[in-house]
Amino acid sequence: MPIVVQMHWAESAKERYEAARKQVNWDTEKAEGGIFHVSWWEDDGMHILDVWESREDFERFVGERLMPGIAAIGGIAGEPSIIFHDAHAYVSVAAFATV
């Protein structure tokens, strides 16, 4: 069953996110089970919303790619809060628009 991963990382700066994005290369090397990713910043820090095929796929990506990539760039301050939700339904509109 697909899951929604809701993250909030109060200490994360855009520069550290961009460094991790470049190091891990999740934009062009699709993670197995990854469906959707969006990030944004508000006054209280970084927010991320992901959709994954399963929690196991998300945890494998974190363990095998994300955390080693974050370590390679010297880390990111603090720890994110992570909430998992079971997805009821999702629609991919990736064929229609990209940012």
NUKEDO-575383 format. One line per field, with one value per atom (N, C-alpha, C, CB): atom name; x negated, y negated, z; residue in one letter. Coordinates in steps of 0.1 Angstrom, whole numbers, plus 5000, padded with zeros to 4 digits. Glycine has a CB too. Layout:
N
atomo = CA,...;
X = X,...;
Y = Y,...;
Z = Z,...;
residuo = a,...;
# end
This chain:
99
atomo = N,CA,C,CB,N,CA,C,CB,N,CA,C,CB,N,CA,C,CB,N,CA,C,CB,N,CA,C,CB,N,CA,C,CB,N,CA,C,CB,N,CA,C,CB,N,CA,C,CB,N,CA,C,CB,N,CA,C,CB,N,CA,C,CB,N,CA,C,CB,N,CA,C,CB,N,CA,C,CB,N,CA,C,CB,N,CA,C,CB,N,CA,C,CB,N,CA,C,CB,N,CA,C,CB,N,CA,C,CB,N,CA,C,CB,N,CA,C,CB,N,CA,C,CB,N,CA,C,CB,N,CA,C,CB,N,CA,C,CB,N,CA,C,CB,N,CA,C,CB,N,CA,C,CB,N,CA,C,CB,N,CA,C,CB,N,CA,C,CB,N,CA,C,CB,N,CA,C,CB,N,CA,C,CB,N,CA,C,CB,N,CA,C,CB,N,CA,C,CB,N,CA,C,CB,N,CA,C,CB,N,CA,C,CB,N,CA,C,CB,N,CA,C,CB,N,CA,C,CB,N,CA,C,CB,N,CA,C,CB,N,CA,C,CB,N,CA,C,CB,N,CA,C,CB,N,CA,C,CB,N,CA,C,CB,N,CA,C,CB,N,CA,C,CB,N,CA,C,CB,N,CA,C,CB,N,CA,C,CB,N,CA,C,CB,N,CA,C,CB,N,CA,C,CB,N,CA,C,CB,N,CA,C,CB,N,CA,C,CB,N,CA,C,CB,N,CA,C,CB,N,CA,C,CB,N,CA,C,CB,N,CA,C,CB,N,CA,C,CB,N,CA,C,CB,N,CA,C,CB,N,CA,C,CB,N,CA,C,CB,N,CA,C,CB,N,CA,C,CB,N,CA,C,CB,N,CA,C,CB,N,CA,C,CB,N,CA,C,CB,N,CA,C,CB,N,CA,C,CB,N,CA,C,CB,N,CA,C,CB,N,CA,C,CB,N,CA,C,CB,N,CA,C,CB,N,CA,C,CB,N,CA,C,CB,N,CA,C,CB,N,CA,C,CB,N,CA,C,CB,N,CA,C,CB,N,CA,C,CB,N,CA,C,CB,N,CA,C,CB,N,CA,C,CB,N,CA,C,CB,N,CA,C,CB;
X = 4992,5000,4991,5010,4994,4986,4987,4990,4977,4977,4973,4967,4978,4974,4964,4987,4953,4943,4943,4929,4947,4947,4936,4961,4927,4915,4914,4902,4909,4906,4892,4917,4883,4870,4867,4859,4868,4868,4854,4871,4843,4830,4824,4821,4831,4826,4826,4833,4815,4814,4815,4801,4820,4821,4808,4826,4797,4784,4780,4773,4783,4780,4789,4782,4801,4810,4805,4825,4801,4796,4783,4794,4774,4762,4765,4753,4775,4779,4786,4789,4794,4801,4790,4810,4780,4769,4761,4760,4758,4750,4758,4746,4770,4779,4784,4790,4786,4791,4804,4781,4814,4827,4835,4834,4831,4839,4838,4834,4826,4824,4822,4812,4819,4817,4829,4803,4839,4852,4849,4863,4854,4853,4864,4855,4860,4870,4881,4863,4893,4905,4909,4903,4901,4904,4914,4892,4925,4935,4936,4949,4934,4936,4928,4951,4922,4915,4917,4899,4920,4921,4915,4935,4908,4902,4906,4887,4906,4909,4904,4923,4902,4898,4908,4884,4910,4919,4911,4932,4916,4909,4904,4918,4910,4906,4897,4919,4892,4882,4887,4878,4880,4883,4894,4870,4902,4913,4911,4927,4914,4913,4925,4900,4931,4942,4938,4955,4937,4934,4945,4920,4945,4954,4945,4966,4946,4937,4946,4927,4941,4949,4950,4941,4940,4941,4932,4938,4934,4925,4911,4931,4911,4898,4890,4900,4896,4889,4883,4899,4891,4887,4875,4898,4876,4865,4852,4870,4854,4842,4835,4846,4843,4837,4830,4848,4836,4830,4816,4839,4817,4805,4794,4809,4797,4787,4783,4793,4791,4788,4788,4797,4799,4800,4791,4815,4790,4781,4766,4784,4762,4748,4745,4745,4755,4753,4753,4765,4761,4761,4747,4773,4743,4730,4718,4727,4719,4709,4708,4711,4719,4719,4716,4732,4714,4711,4723,4705,4734,4746,4755,4741,4766,4776,4780,4789,4780,4783,4797,4782,4798,4811,4815,4821,4827,4834,4848,4835,4853,4866,4877,4868,4888,4900,4906,4910,4910,4915,4928,4904,4938,4951,4955,4962,4959,4963,4978,4957,4984,4998,5000,5005,5010,5014,5021,5023,5017,5024,5037,5015,5047,5060,5060,5072,5055,5055,5045,5069,5039,5031,5031,5016,5029,5029,5016,5041,5009,4996,4999,4986,4995,4997,4984,5005,4973,4960,4959,4950,4967,4966,4972,4975,4978,4984,4976,4998,4968,4961,4949,4970,4938,4927,4922,4916,4915,4909,4894,4915;
Y = 5012,5000,4988,5000,4978,4966,4958,4957,4951,4943,4928,4949,4920,4905,4903,4896,4896,4893,4878,4899,4873,4859,4856,4855,4847,4844,4829,4848,4825,4812,4812,4806,4803,4802,4788,4808,4784,4770,4764,4769,4772,4766,4766,4774,4772,4773,4760,4784,4757,4745,4749,4737,4740,4744,4748,4732,4742,4745,4759,4735,4764,4778,4788,4780,4784,4793,4794,4787,4783,4783,4791,4769,4790,4798,4813,4794,4816,4830,4835,4832,4827,4830,4833,4819,4825,4827,4840,4815,4842,4854,4867,4852,4867,4879,4881,4879,4870,4871,4877,4878,4874,4880,4875,4878,4863,4858,4866,4844,4872,4879,4894,4874,4899,4913,4917,4916,4921,4924,4935,4929,4932,4942,4952,4935,4965,4976,4973,4989,4973,4971,4957,4977,4947,4933,4929,4925,4922,4918,4902,4922,4895,4881,4874,4877,4862,4855,4840,4858,4833,4818,4813,4813,4802,4795,4780,4797,4774,4760,4755,4756,4742,4736,4726,4729,4726,4716,4711,4723,4702,4696,4707,4687,4718,4729,4739,4735,4737,4746,4752,4756,4763,4771,4781,4778,4782,4792,4801,4785,4813,4823,4832,4831,4834,4844,4853,4836,4866,4877,4887,4884,4894,4905,4917,4903,4928,4940,4952,4942,4962,4974,4982,4983,4980,4987,4980,5002,4982,4977,4983,4980,4996,5003,4996,5017,4992,4985,4971,4982,4964,4951,4954,4944,4964,4966,4971,4977,4979,4983,4971,4993,4962,4950,4942,4941,4940,4932,4939,4931,4952,4959,4960,4973,4963,4966,4954,4976,4943,4932,4919,4931,4916,4903,4900,4901,4909,4906,4907,4917,4916,4915,4902,4927,4897,4885,4873,4883,4873,4862,4862,4863,4874,4875,4870,4890,4872,4868,4853,4874,4846,4831,4825,4826,4833,4827,4826,4814,4832,4833,4821,4834,4823,4812,4811,4815,4799,4798,4803,4783,4809,4813,4826,4803,4830,4842,4838,4853,4844,4841,4849,4845,4843,4851,4857,4842,4870,4877,4884,4888,4882,4888,4896,4877,4909,4917,4918,4932,4918,4920,4930,4906,4938,4947,4939,4959,4940,4933,4940,4932,4932,4937,4938,4928,4927,4927,4916,4924,4917,4906,4906,4907,4895,4893,4887,4885,4892,4886,4878,4897,4865,4856,4852,4843,4860,4857,4856,4868,4863,4862,4848,4873,4841,4828,4816,4827,4816,4805,4809,4795,4801,4803,4789,4811,4789,4776,4778,4772;
Z = 5000,5000,5000,5012,4991,4991,5004,4979,5008,5020,5016,5030,5025,5025,5036,5026,5033,5043,5045,5040,5057,5060,5069,5066,5064,5072,5075,5065,5087,5091,5097,5101,5091,5096,5099,5085,5111,5116,5113,5130,5114,5113,5099,5122,5090,5076,5068,5069,5062,5054,5039,5056,5031,5016,5010,5008,5015,5009,5012,5015,5025,5028,5021,5043,5019,5011,4997,5011,4990,4977,4976,4972,4986,4986,4987,4998,4995,4996,4983,5008,4977,4965,4954,4960,4953,4943,4946,4943,4959,4963,4960,4977,4964,4964,4950,4974,4943,4929,4927,4920,4936,4935,4924,4949,4918,4907,4894,4904,4892,4880,4882,4872,4894,4897,4906,4903,4899,4907,4918,4897,4929,4940,4938,4954,4940,4939,4949,4942,4943,4951,4953,4965,4949,4951,4940,4950,4945,4936,4934,4941,4945,4945,4956,4946,4953,4963,4961,4963,4972,4971,4984,4968,4983,4995,4994,4996,5007,5008,5021,5005,5022,5035,5040,5034,5053,5060,5071,5065,5079,5090,5100,5098,5101,5110,5104,5116,5092,5086,5074,5096,5070,5058,5060,5053,5050,5050,5037,5050,5038,5027,5027,5027,5016,5014,5003,5011,5007,4997,4996,5001,4985,4984,4979,4973,4986,4983,4981,4994,4974,4972,4985,4962,4994,5007,5017,5006,5030,5040,5039,5054,5035,5033,5022,5029,5011,5000,5006,4988,5013,5019,5028,5027,5037,5047,5040,5057,5029,5021,5015,5010,5009,5003,5014,4997,5025,5036,5040,5048,5043,5047,5037,5052,5025,5014,5006,5005,5005,4997,5005,4985,5011,5017,5029,5023,5039,5050,5046,5061,5038,5033,5025,5024,5018,5010,5020,5001,5030,5040,5047,5050,5051,5057,5048,5061,5035,5026,5025,5012,5027,5026,5040,5021,5050,5063,5072,5062,5068,5077,5076,5091,5082,5084,5098,5074,5104,5118,5122,5122,5134,5139,5133,5137,5137,5132,5127,5143,5116,5112,5120,5097,5121,5126,5113,5133,5115,5103,5108,5098,5099,5102,5089,5105,5091,5080,5080,5082,5068,5066,5055,5062,5057,5046,5035,5051,5023,5012,5008,4999,5006,5002,4986,5006,4980,4965,4961,4959,4950,4944,4929,4949,4923,4909,4905,4904,4896,4891,4879,4888,4880,4869,4863,4873,4866,4861,4846,4866,4839,4824,4819,4818,4828,4824,4827,4830,4838,4842,4851,4850,4850,4859,4863,4852,4875,4880,4881,4893;
residuo = m,m,m,m,p,p,p,p,i,i,i,i,v,v,v,v,v,v,v,v,q,q,q,q,m,m,m,m,h,h,h,h,w,w,w,w,a,a,a,a,e,e,e,e,s,s,s,s,a,a,a,a,k,k,k,k,e,e,e,e,r,r,r,r,y,y,y,y,e,e,e,e,a,a,a,a,a,a,a,a,r,r,r,r,k,k,k,k,q,q,q,q,v,v,v,v,n,n,n,n,w,w,w,w,d,d,d,d,t,t,t,t,e,e,e,e,k,k,k,k,a,a,a,a,e,e,e,e,g,g,g,g,g,g,g,g,i,i,i,i,f,f,f,f,h,h,h,h,v,v,v,v,s,s,s,s,w,w,w,w,w,w,w,w,e,e,e,e,d,d,d,d,d,d,d,d,g,g,g,g,m,m,m,m,h,h,h,h,i,i,i,i,l,l,l,l,d,d,d,d,v,v,v,v,w,w,w,w,e,e,e,e,s,s,s,s,r,r,r,r,e,e,e,e,d,d,d,d,f,f,f,f,e,e,e,e,r,r,r,r,f,f,f,f,v,v,v,v,g,g,g,g,e,e,e,e,r,r,r,r,l,l,l,l,m,m,m,m,p,p,p,p,g,g,g,g,i,i,i,i,a,a,a,a,a,a,a,a,i,i,i,i,g,g,g,g,g,g,g,g,i,i,i,i,a,a,a,a,g,g,g,g,e,e,e,e,p,p,p,p,s,s,s,s,i,i,i,i,i,i,i,i,f,f,f,f,h,h,h,h,d,d,d,d,a,a,a,a,h,h,h,h,a,a,a,a,y,y,y,y,v,v,v,v,s,s,s,s,v,v,v,v,a,a,a,a,a,a,a,a,f,f,f,f,a,a,a,a,t,t,t,t,v,v,v,v;
# end
